Amino acid sequence: MLRVHCPECKKSFFWTDDMPAQGKCSNADCEWNYDIHAALKQNVDRQNAAAEKDVLLCPFCGEKITSRVTICRHCSNVVLGTKVFKKRYFFMAVCIVLTALSLVYKYMVK
């Protein structure tokens, strides 16, 4: 099933597999002829353009990364959104936070 938008009457309809590949708009007053192959190509091109826009780059080295929170394969830095940290600094920060939380739990909660 593919949604086809008519440029003349501004209506849209769903094309199903049992409909012909080329035909008239579903609106009775409209004379526009659709071509499902052209509509499908236009839809794929639009999806590819949107996917290329969403490529994430490491703020430090500029190479492609898989997500906003990851370790870059190229420069081995920890990427947290737009921030970049060296692995050792990130590890030390996590250790300090966990130590602080354990001390708070030990002395405040009991």
C-alpha positions as CSV (number, residue, x, y, z in Angstrom):
1,M,0.0,0.0,0.0
2,L,1.3,3.4,-1.0
3,R,-0.2,6.8,-0.4
4,V,-0.4,8.8,-3.7
5,H,-0.8,12.6,-3.5
6,C,-2.6,14.3,-6.4
7,P,-0.9,17.7,-7.3
8,E,-4.0,19.0,-9.0
9,C,-6.8,18.4,-6.5
10,K,-4.5,18.2,-3.5
11,K,-6.2,14.9,-2.3
12,S,-4.5,11.7,-1.5
13,F,-5.5,8.1,-1.8
14,F,-3.9,4.7,-1.0
15,W,-2.7,2.6,-3.9
16,T,-3.1,-1.1,-3.3
17,D,-1.5,-4.1,-5.2
18,D,-4.8,-4.9,-7.0
19,M,-5.0,-1.4,-8.6
20,P,-3.4,-0.7,-11.9
21,A,0.1,0.8,-12.0
22,Q,-1.1,3.8,-14.0
23,G,-4.5,5.3,-13.8
24,K,-6.7,8.4,-12.9
25,C,-6.9,10.2,-9.6
26,S,-9.6,8.7,-7.3
27,N,-11.4,12.1,-7.3
28,A,-14.1,12.1,-10.0
29,D,-13.6,15.8,-10.8
30,C,-9.8,15.4,-11.3
31,E,-8.2,14.5,-14.6
32,W,-4.7,13.8,-13.2
33,N,-3.1,10.5,-14.1
34,Y,-0.9,8.8,-11.6
35,D,2.1,6.6,-12.3
36,I,2.9,4.3,-9.3
37,H,6.5,3.8,-10.4
38,A,7.2,7.5,-10.4
39,A,5.4,7.9,-7.0
40,L,7.4,5.0,-5.5
41,K,10.7,6.5,-6.8
42,Q,9.8,9.9,-5.3
43,N,8.9,8.3,-2.0
44,V,12.3,6.4,-1.9
45,D,14.3,9.5,-2.8
46,R,12.5,11.4,0.0
47,Q,13.3,8.7,2.5
48,N,17.0,8.5,1.4
49,A,17.3,12.3,1.7
50,A,15.9,12.2,5.3
51,A,18.2,9.3,6.2
52,E,21.3,11.1,4.9
53,K,20.4,14.2,7.0
54,D,20.4,12.1,10.2
55,V,24.0,11.0,10.0
56,L,25.7,11.7,13.3
57,L,29.3,12.9,13.4
58,C,31.8,12.8,16.3
59,P,32.3,16.4,17.5
60,F,36.0,15.7,18.1
61,C,37.2,14.0,14.9
62,G,34.2,14.5,12.6
63,E,33.8,10.8,11.7
64,K,30.5,8.9,11.6
65,I,29.2,7.6,14.9
66,T,26.2,5.3,15.7
67,S,24.4,7.3,18.4
68,R,24.7,10.4,20.5
69,V,25.9,8.4,23.5
70,T,28.8,6.2,22.4
71,I,32.5,5.7,22.2
72,C,33.9,6.9,18.9
73,R,35.8,4.1,17.0
74,H,38.1,6.5,15.4
75,C,39.4,8.7,18.2
76,S,38.3,6.5,21.2
77,N,36.6,9.4,23.0
78,V,33.3,9.1,24.9
79,V,30.6,11.1,23.1
80,L,27.7,12.4,25.2
81,G,25.6,14.5,22.9
82,T,27.8,17.5,21.8
83,K,30.3,16.8,24.6
84,V,33.5,14.8,24.1
85,F,35.5,13.2,27.0
86,K,38.6,11.1,27.1
87,K,37.8,7.6,28.3
88,R,40.0,7.9,31.4
89,Y,38.3,11.2,32.5
90,F,34.9,9.7,32.0
91,F,35.8,6.6,33.9
92,M,37.1,8.7,36.8
93,A,34.0,10.8,36.9
94,V,31.8,7.8,37.0
95,C,33.9,6.3,39.9
96,I,33.7,9.6,41.8
97,V,29.9,9.8,41.4
98,L,29.4,6.2,42.5
99,T,31.7,6.7,45.5
100,A,29.7,9.9,46.5
101,L,26.4,8.1,46.1
102,S,27.6,5.1,48.2
103,L,28.8,7.5,51.0
104,V,25.4,9.4,50.9
105,Y,23.6,6.0,51.2
106,K,25.9,4.8,54.0
107,Y,25.7,7.9,56.2
108,M,22.3,9.5,55.3
109,V,19.9,6.7,54.6
110,K,20.5,4.7,57.8
